[in-house]
Amino acid sequence: MARLDLNRSGEMEVFVRVVALGGLSAAARSLRMTPSAVSKLVSRLEARLGARLINRSTRSLTLTPEGQDFHDKAVRVLADIDEAERSVATTATPRGRVRVNSSVPFGVHRLIPLVPVFTARYPEVALDLVLTDQVVNLMDERADVAIRVGPMPASQLMARKLVETRMTVVASPDYLARRGTPETLDDLAAHDLIGFNFSRSLDGWPFVTAEGQRITRPVTGRATAGDGETARGLALAGQGLARLSLFHIGPDLEAGRLVQVLEAFNPGDIEETRAVYVGHGGRLPSRVRVFLDFLAEEVRF
């Protein structure tokens, strides 16, 4: 009689996580295991199958043809297991803690106001919130979901778009009364531009000229911000021009606290906000799945 191996699905899950995160160490952090334990498990899996699945080097990890084939089948098997469990536990109540890392503007203006609604709907799910505009490693922070704004680099992480919005340059009426309203791009040289004091994908502000040429202007001023909400606060305090998303400052524009400027030169670029998470083949804890579904349902522009 063939030996019954009860660890096969566990081995598959670790292997799929290694591939998804691109390394043994990242997978170990995600699974709360040691890198050596993950490495031994993968080696044991290869020994049992009689085939090398992964080519390892100090800087990269690539799948062999056999590894790619096994990975694709493992993802389907794990998805089937997850579906089988869900099909007999549809009445199970989501419970546990969801660790969320969010950009500051989204967290302050959208997420925090929705927390009472979510906790009332799912009383056995707790939210652990961290707000930062710094780009963080999802696994290093041990976050279940990260709310990320702007371009998303190539990654094995999954992403769910929540909202998209146009960017615009704004200032307070008080600032414009003191310094004048810029009418041309050359006028920017006489103004304070509120920038960010962390690395951004774009070094300056993009504009389009009257001739249709796309250009970038450097951001110089007497104040910088560590997150979008601080930049908004500086603009409201009359410290200069800021370039922010309409999703972030819509109420300020409606109330007249901020005023759009240089709209004739706005390139119309769109900024996307996404919920980023680890999950392949639909394998998500119910506590994380209901949180993602809740965001998709409730977040509106």
Phi, psi and chi 1 to 4 in degrees:
 res  aa     phi    psi   chi1   chi2   chi3   chi4
   1 MET       -  136.2 -179.1  177.1  178.2      -
   2 ALA   -65.8  143.9      -      -      -      -
   3 ARG   -66.7  135.0  178.7  176.2   61.7   91.1
   4 LEU   -87.4  115.7  179.8   62.4      -      -
   5 ASP  -103.6  110.0 -169.2  -21.6      -      -
   6 LEU   -87.3   -0.3  -61.2  178.8      -      -
   7 ASN  -102.4    5.4  -65.6  -41.4      -      -
   8 ARG   -63.0  -45.2  -71.3 -174.6  177.8 -176.8
   9 SER   -64.8  -35.2   64.6      -      -      -
  10 GLY   -64.7  -41.9      -      -      -      -
  11 GLU   -62.5  -43.2  -70.0  175.5  -16.4      -
  12 MET   -59.6  -43.9  -74.3 -177.2 -179.6      -
  13 GLU   -63.5  -42.6 -172.9  153.2   13.6      -
  14 VAL   -64.5  -44.1  171.7      -      -      -
  15 PHE   -61.9  -45.3  176.9   71.1      -      -
  16 VAL   -63.0  -37.8  167.6      -      -      -
  17 ARG   -66.9  -38.7 -170.2   69.7   62.6   92.8
  18 VAL   -59.1  -45.4  168.2      -      -      -
  19 VAL   -66.7  -43.3  175.7      -      -      -
  20 ALA   -61.6  -39.3      -      -      -      -
  21 LEU   -97.7   -3.6  -60.6  179.8      -      -
  22 GLY    76.6   18.0      -      -      -      -
  23 GLY   179.6  158.7      -      -      -      -
  24 LEU   -70.3  -40.4  -59.2  175.5      -      -
  25 SER   -66.5  -43.4  -63.5      -      -      -
  26 ALA   -63.7  -40.8      -      -      -      -
  27 ALA   -65.1  -39.2      -      -      -      -
  28 ALA   -62.7  -42.6      -      -      -      -
  29 ARG   -62.7  -42.7  -72.7 -166.7  -63.3  -90.3
  30 SER   -62.4  -38.9  168.7      -      -      -
  31 LEU   -92.8   -0.4  -64.3  163.9      -      -
  32 ARG    57.4   45.3  -68.6  170.4  173.8   76.1
  33 MET  -121.4  169.6  -61.5  170.7   62.7      -
  34 THR   -85.6  150.2   64.4      -      -      -
  35 PRO   -57.5  -35.3  -26.9   36.0      -      -
  36 SER   -66.8  -36.3   62.1      -      -      -
  37 ALA   -65.9  -40.9      -      -      -      -
  38 VAL   -65.0  -43.8  171.9      -      -      -
  39 SER   -61.1  -43.4  178.4      -      -      -
  40 LYS   -64.5  -38.0  -71.4  177.7 -178.2  176.6
  41 LEU   -65.2  -43.7 -169.8  147.7      -      -
  42 VAL   -64.4  -40.9  172.7      -      -      -
  43 SER   -64.1  -39.6  -64.6      -      -      -
  44 ARG   -64.3  -39.0 -173.3  176.8   69.5 -161.1
  45 LEU   -63.5  -44.5  175.2   62.1      -      -
  46 GLU   -62.2  -40.3  -69.6  178.2  -38.2      -
  47 ALA   -65.3  -41.0      -      -      -      -
  48 ARG   -66.0  -37.9 -177.9  165.3   61.8   80.4
  49 LEU   -82.2  -18.0  -63.9  175.8      -      -
  50 GLY    71.3   30.9      -      -      -      -
  51 ALA  -152.1  143.1      -      -      -      -
  52 ARG   -77.4  129.8  177.4  173.7  -70.5  -82.9
  53 LEU  -101.4  -30.6  -56.3  176.8      -      -
  54 ILE  -131.7  135.2  -63.9  173.8      -      -
  55 ASN   -95.3  117.8  -70.1  -40.5      -      -
  56 ARG  -104.5  143.1  -53.2  169.7 -179.9   82.3
  57 SER  -139.3  176.7   70.8      -      -      -
  58 THR   -66.8  -21.8   56.4      -      -      -
  59 ARG  -120.5  -12.8  -64.3 -163.0  174.5 -170.3
  60 SER  -146.9  165.0   65.4      -      -      -
  61 LEU  -139.3  125.0  177.1  152.6      -      -
  62 THR  -129.9  149.7   58.2      -      -      -
  63 LEU   -84.9  141.1  -71.4  173.9      -      -
  64 THR   -77.0  166.7   64.3      -      -      -
  65 PRO   -55.4  -40.0  -27.7   35.9      -      -
  66 GLU   -66.4  -37.1  -66.5   80.1    7.0      -
  67 GLY   -66.4  -39.1      -      -      -      -
  68 GLN   -64.2  -42.7 -175.6   66.4   61.1      -
  69 ASP   -64.6  -44.5 -176.5   57.7      -      -
  70 PHE   -65.0  -39.9 -178.6   77.4      -      -
  71 HIS   -60.6  -47.4  170.5  -93.4      -      -
  72 ASP   -61.5  -41.3  -65.3  -17.3      -      -
  73 LYS   -71.6  -36.4  -70.8 -177.7  171.5   61.6
  74 ALA   -64.5  -39.9      -      -      -      -
  75 VAL   -59.6  -43.1  167.7      -      -      -
  76 ARG   -66.9  -40.3  -68.9 -163.1  -66.5  -88.9
  77 VAL   -63.2  -46.1  168.2      -      -      -
  78 LEU   -64.1  -36.8  -67.7  173.5      -      -
  79 ALA   -64.8  -39.4      -      -      -      -
  80 ASP   -65.5  -40.0  -71.0  -18.4      -      -
  81 ILE   -62.4  -45.3  -67.3  173.1      -      -
  82 ASP   -62.0  -42.2 -167.3   58.8      -      -
  83 GLU   -65.3  -39.4  178.8   59.6   30.1      -
  84 ALA   -62.8  -41.2      -      -      -      -
  85 GLU   -66.2  -40.9  -69.0  176.3  -12.6      -
  86 ARG   -68.1  -34.6  -75.0 -154.0  -56.1  -93.2
  87 SER   -66.0  -25.6   67.5      -      -      -
  88 VAL  -104.8    4.7  -62.8      -      -      -
  89 ALA  -134.8   35.8      -      -      -      -
  90 THR   -65.8  -20.5   54.4      -      -      -
  91 THR   -93.9   -1.2   60.2      -      -      -
  92 ALA   -62.4  139.2      -      -      -      -
  93 THR   -86.4  125.3  -58.7      -      -      -
  94 PRO   -60.0  136.4  -22.2   33.4      -      -
  95 ARG  -150.5  159.0   58.2  173.1   52.1   87.5
  96 GLY   118.7 -169.5      -      -      -      -
  97 ARG  -111.1  132.8 -176.0  172.8  -61.5  -84.2
  98 VAL  -109.1  117.3  179.3      -      -      -
  99 ARG   -90.9  120.7  -64.4  175.0  176.3   84.2
 100 VAL  -121.3  127.1 -176.8      -      -      -
 101 ASN  -110.8  116.2 -170.6  -65.3      -      -
 102 SER  -125.3  151.4  170.7      -      -      -
 103 SER   -61.3  151.8   70.0      -      -      -
 104 VAL   -64.3  -49.1  177.8      -      -      -
 105 PRO   -59.2  -45.0  -25.3   35.8      -      -
 106 PHE   -63.6  -41.9 -175.6   91.2      -      -
 107 GLY   -63.6  -45.1      -      -      -      -
 108 VAL   -70.6  -46.5  169.3      -      -      -
 109 HIS   -92.5  -23.2  -65.2  -77.5      -      -
 110 ARG  -119.3  -47.1  -56.8  -68.6  170.8  158.4
 111 LEU   -75.0  -51.9 -176.4   54.6      -      -
 112 ILE   -58.6  -43.2  -69.9  176.3      -      -
 113 PRO   -61.8  -23.0  -25.5   36.2      -      -
 114 LEU   -89.0  -11.2  -71.1  173.3      -      -
 115 VAL   -57.5  -45.8  167.5      -      -      -
 116 PRO   -60.9  -34.9  -22.1   33.1      -      -
 117 VAL   -66.5  -44.6 -178.2      -      -      -
 118 PHE   -66.1  -46.5  179.4   81.3      -      -
 119 THR   -67.9  -28.8   53.7      -      -      -
 120 ALA   -69.6  -35.8      -      -      -      -
 121 ARG   -76.7  -34.9 -170.9  177.4  -57.6  178.6
 122 TYR  -127.5   77.0  -59.0  102.1      -      -
 123 PRO   -65.8  -16.4   21.2  -32.1      -      -
 124 GLU   -99.4    9.1  -64.2 -169.7   44.9      -
 125 VAL  -110.1  125.7  178.8      -      -      -
 126 ALA  -103.2  144.9      -      -      -      -
 127 LEU  -108.1  131.5  -65.2  179.1      -      -
 128 ASP  -113.5  105.0 -174.2  -12.5      -      -
 129 LEU  -104.3  134.7  -53.9 -179.3      -      -
 130 VAL  -128.4  124.3  175.4      -      -      -
 131 LEU  -107.7  124.0  -55.0 -173.1      -      -
 132 THR  -160.5  145.6  175.7      -      -      -
 133 ASP   -94.5   -1.4  -84.3    6.0      -      -
 134 GLN   -70.9  143.4  -60.3  -77.4   -6.3      -
 135 VAL   -75.3  120.6  176.3      -      -      -
 136 VAL  -115.1  157.5  -60.5      -      -      -
 137 ASN   -84.0  121.2 -176.2  -65.5      -      -
 138 LEU   -57.5  -39.3 -161.7   62.9      -      -
 139 MET   -76.1  -39.7  -66.8  -58.7  101.8      -
 140 ASP   -61.1  -37.3  -73.1  -14.0      -      -
 141 GLU   -83.1   -5.1  -63.9  -62.9  -40.5      -
 142 ARG    52.2   41.5  -66.8 -170.4  173.1  179.7
 143 ALA   -92.3  144.6      -      -      -      -
 144 ASP   -81.6  -37.2  -64.3  -60.6      -      -
 145 VAL  -138.7  137.5  178.3      -      -      -
 146 ALA  -121.4  132.7      -      -      -      -
 147 ILE   -94.4  112.8  -51.1  -61.8      -      -
 148 ARG  -116.5  141.2  -59.2 -122.2  173.5  113.9
 149 VAL  -115.2  136.6  178.2      -      -      -
 150 GLY    96.3 -170.4      -      -      -      -
 151 PRO   -59.5  143.6  -20.1   31.2      -      -
 152 MET  -110.5  121.6 -177.0  176.2  172.3      -
 153 PRO   -68.1  162.2   24.3  -33.2      -      -
 154 ALA   -57.3  132.9      -      -      -      -
 155 SER  -160.2  158.4  167.9      -      -      -
 156 GLN   -86.1   -3.1  -66.9  -68.4  -25.3      -
 157 LEU   -71.4  154.4  -63.5  173.2      -      -
 158 MET   -91.4  152.3  -52.1  -65.0  -74.3      -
 159 ALA  -140.7  143.6      -      -      -      -
 160 ARG  -127.5  116.1 -171.3  165.5 -178.4  174.8
 161 LYS   -69.5  131.6 -173.3  170.7   74.9  172.0
 162 LEU  -101.6  -44.4  -60.2  177.0      -      -
 163 VAL  -162.2  154.4   70.1      -      -      -
 164 GLU  -132.7  147.5   61.3 -179.7   23.5      -
 165 THR  -152.4  157.2 -178.2      -      -      -
 166 ARG   -85.6  150.8 -166.0  164.8   59.3   85.9
 167 MET   -92.2  154.3  -56.5  -67.1  -69.1      -
 168 THR  -154.0  153.1 -172.6      -      -      -
 169 VAL   -94.7  132.3  178.3      -      -      -
 170 VAL  -136.7  164.3  -64.3      -      -      -
 171 ALA  -155.1  164.5      -      -      -      -
 172 SER   -80.8  151.6   70.0      -      -      -
 173 PRO   -56.6  -35.6  -25.7   35.4      -      -
 174 ASP   -63.9  -44.6  172.7   67.5      -      -
 175 TYR   -61.9  -45.4  174.4   85.9      -      -
 176 LEU   -65.9  -32.7  -63.0  175.9      -      -
 177 ALA   -66.5  -35.4      -      -      -      -
 178 ARG   -81.3  -39.3  -72.5 -174.8  -69.7  107.6
 179 ARG  -110.0   -9.4  -58.9  -72.1  -65.3  -87.8
 180 GLY    90.0  155.8      -      -      -      -
 181 THR   -93.8  122.2  -60.4      -      -      -
 182 PRO   -66.1  131.9   23.9  -32.6      -      -
 183 GLU  -108.2  -24.3  -58.7  -68.6  -14.7      -
 184 THR  -129.7  166.8   70.0      -      -      -
 185 LEU   -66.8  -29.6  -63.8 -177.9      -      -
 186 ASP   -66.1  -25.5  -70.7  -22.0      -      -
 187 ASP   -65.9  -19.3  -67.6  -18.6      -      -
 188 LEU   -61.6  -25.9  -71.9  173.8      -      -
 189 ALA   -62.0  -22.8      -      -      -      -
 190 ALA   -96.5   10.3      -      -      -      -
 191 HIS  -124.0  157.8  -74.4  -89.3      -      -
 192 ASP   -87.9  127.3  -72.9  -42.7      -      -
 193 LEU  -109.6  126.2  -81.9   56.3      -      -
 194 ILE   -85.0  113.0  -59.8  168.7      -      -
 195 GLY  -105.5 -170.9      -      -      -      -
 196 PHE  -114.7  144.4  -68.6   97.7      -      -
 197 ASN   -98.3   28.8   51.2   27.5      -      -
 198 PHE  -136.5  164.7   57.7   86.1      -      -
 199 SER   -63.9  131.5  177.8      -      -      -
 200 ARG  -121.6  159.0  -56.5  -87.0  -74.0  179.9
 201 SER   -71.1  -20.8   59.7      -      -      -
 202 LEU  -122.4  126.2 -164.9   63.5      -      -
 203 ASP   -76.5  -21.6  -68.0  -29.2      -      -
 204 GLY  -139.0 -168.9      -      -      -      -
 205 TRP   -96.5  129.9  -71.0   -3.9      -      -
 206 PRO   -83.3  142.3   30.8  -33.6      -      -
 207 PHE  -139.7  167.2  -65.4   98.6      -      -
 208 VAL  -122.6  130.6   60.6      -      -      -
 209 THR   -76.3  172.0   66.7      -      -      -
 210 ALA   -61.7  -24.3      -      -      -      -
 211 GLU   -87.3    0.4  -65.5   75.3   29.4      -
 212 GLY    88.6    9.1      -      -      -      -
 213 GLN   -86.1  132.5  178.6 -174.8    4.0      -
 214 ARG   -86.5  126.8 -168.8  179.1  178.0   94.7
 215 ILE  -132.9  166.5   63.2  171.5      -      -
 216 THR  -125.1  131.0  -59.5      -      -      -
 217 ARG  -106.4  135.1  -74.4  -63.0  175.3   93.5
 218 PRO   -65.4  152.2   24.0  -33.0      -      -
 219 VAL  -101.2  113.2  178.6      -      -      -
 220 THR  -130.1  139.6   56.8      -      -      -
 221 GLY  -177.6 -177.7      -      -      -      -
 222 ARG   -95.9   -0.3  -68.8  176.2  -69.4  178.0
 223 ALA  -142.9  138.9      -      -      -      -
 224 THR  -126.8  163.8   57.5      -      -      -
 225 ALA  -129.0  151.5      -      -      -      -
 226 GLY   -92.6   -5.5      -      -      -      -
 227 ASP  -161.9  167.0   58.1   72.9      -      -
 228 GLY   -65.1  -33.8      -      -      -      -
 229 GLU   -69.1  -35.7 -175.4   61.6   11.2      -
 230 THR   -67.1  -40.4  -59.2      -      -      -
 231 ALA   -60.3  -42.1      -      -      -      -
 232 ARG   -60.6  -45.3  169.0 -178.3  171.8  -92.7
 233 GLY   -61.2  -39.6      -      -      -      -
 234 LEU   -65.7  -40.2  -71.3  169.1      -      -
 235 ALA   -64.5  -43.2      -      -      -      -
 236 LEU   -62.6  -31.2  -70.9  169.0      -      -
 237 ALA   -82.4    3.9      -      -      -      -
 238 GLY    78.9   27.4      -      -      -      -
 239 GLN   -93.7    1.6  -66.3  -55.6  -62.5      -
 240 GLY   148.5 -172.1      -      -      -      -
 241 LEU   -85.8  144.1  -53.7  175.6      -      -
 242 ALA  -131.4  149.1      -      -      -      -
 243 ARG  -111.8  109.5 -170.4  169.9 -170.6  -91.1
 244 LEU  -134.7  168.7  -59.2  166.0      -      -
 245 SER   -85.9  147.1   73.9      -      -      -
 246 LEU   -61.4  -29.9  -69.0  172.6      -      -
 247 PHE   -60.6  -33.7 -179.3   66.3      -      -
 248 HIS   -81.7  -42.1 -175.9 -174.6      -      -
 249 ILE  -114.3   12.9   56.8  169.9      -      -
 250 GLY   -50.2  -50.2      -      -      -      -
 251 PRO   -61.6  -34.0  -25.5   35.4      -      -
 252 ASP   -66.2  -39.0  -63.6  -42.3      -      -
 253 LEU   -67.6  -42.9  -65.7  174.3      -      -
 254 GLU   -63.3  -36.0  -68.2  176.9    6.3      -
 255 ALA   -84.9   -6.3      -      -      -      -
 256 GLY    81.1    9.6      -      -      -      -
 257 ARG   -73.5  -27.2  -66.3 -174.3  -66.3  -93.6
 258 LEU  -130.4  153.5  -67.4  174.6      -      -
 259 VAL  -129.9  135.8  177.5      -      -      -
 260 GLN   -75.8  142.5  -69.1  174.4  -82.2      -
 261 VAL  -133.5  158.3  -61.0      -      -      -
 262 LEU    57.3   31.8  -62.2  172.9      -      -
 263 GLU   -63.8  -26.4  -87.2  -63.4  -74.6      -
 264 ALA   -64.7  -19.5      -      -      -      -
 265 PHE  -109.9   10.7  -55.4   97.1      -      -
 266 ASN   -71.8  123.0 -167.7  -34.9      -      -
 267 PRO   -74.3   -8.1   28.8  -35.3      -      -
 268 GLY    75.2   22.0      -      -      -      -
 269 ASP   -69.1  146.7   52.0  -38.1      -      -
 270 ILE  -107.0  136.8  -62.1  -63.2      -      -
 271 GLU  -110.2  126.8 -175.0  172.6   74.1      -
 272 GLU  -100.7  143.6  -69.9 -169.6   -4.3      -
 273 THR  -112.8  126.5  -59.9      -      -      -
 274 ARG  -127.3  152.4  -57.3  177.8 -178.4   86.5
 275 ALA   -97.0  119.0      -      -      -      -
 276 VAL  -108.1  138.8 -178.1      -      -      -
 277 TYR  -157.2  166.6   57.2   97.0      -      -
 278 VAL   -97.0  126.7  176.6      -      -      -
 279 GLY   176.7  122.4      -      -      -      -
 280 HIS  -122.8  141.5  -80.8  -95.1      -      -
 281 GLY    64.6   25.6      -      -      -      -
 282 GLY    78.2    8.0      -      -      -      -
 283 ARG   -82.3   93.6  -70.5 -174.7   57.0   80.4
 284 LEU  -133.7  140.0  -79.2  174.8      -      -
 285 PRO   -59.3  145.6  -20.4   31.5      -      -
 286 SER   -59.3  -32.8   61.0      -      -      -
 287 ARG   -63.2  -36.5   56.8 -175.1  169.7   79.2
 288 VAL   -77.6  -40.0  176.9      -      -      -
 289 ARG   -62.4  -43.8 -173.1  174.8   64.5 -106.8
 290 VAL   -68.7  -30.8  -63.4      -      -      -
 291 PHE   -68.0  -43.2  179.7   71.8      -      -
 292 LEU   -64.1  -42.7  -69.8  168.8      -      -
 293 ASP   -63.6  -38.1  -69.2  -17.4      -      -
 294 PHE   -63.0  -45.7  174.2   82.2      -      -
 295 LEU   -61.3  -46.1  -71.7 -179.9      -      -
 296 ALA   -60.1  -32.9      -      -      -      -
 297 GLU   -80.1  -38.5  175.1 -174.0  -19.4      -
 298 GLU   -96.7  -26.8  -63.6  -68.6  -23.1      -
 299 VAL   -80.3  119.9  174.7      -      -      -
 300 ARG  -135.2  152.8  -63.7  -73.4 -177.2  -89.1
 301 PHE  -107.2      -  175.6   45.6      -      -
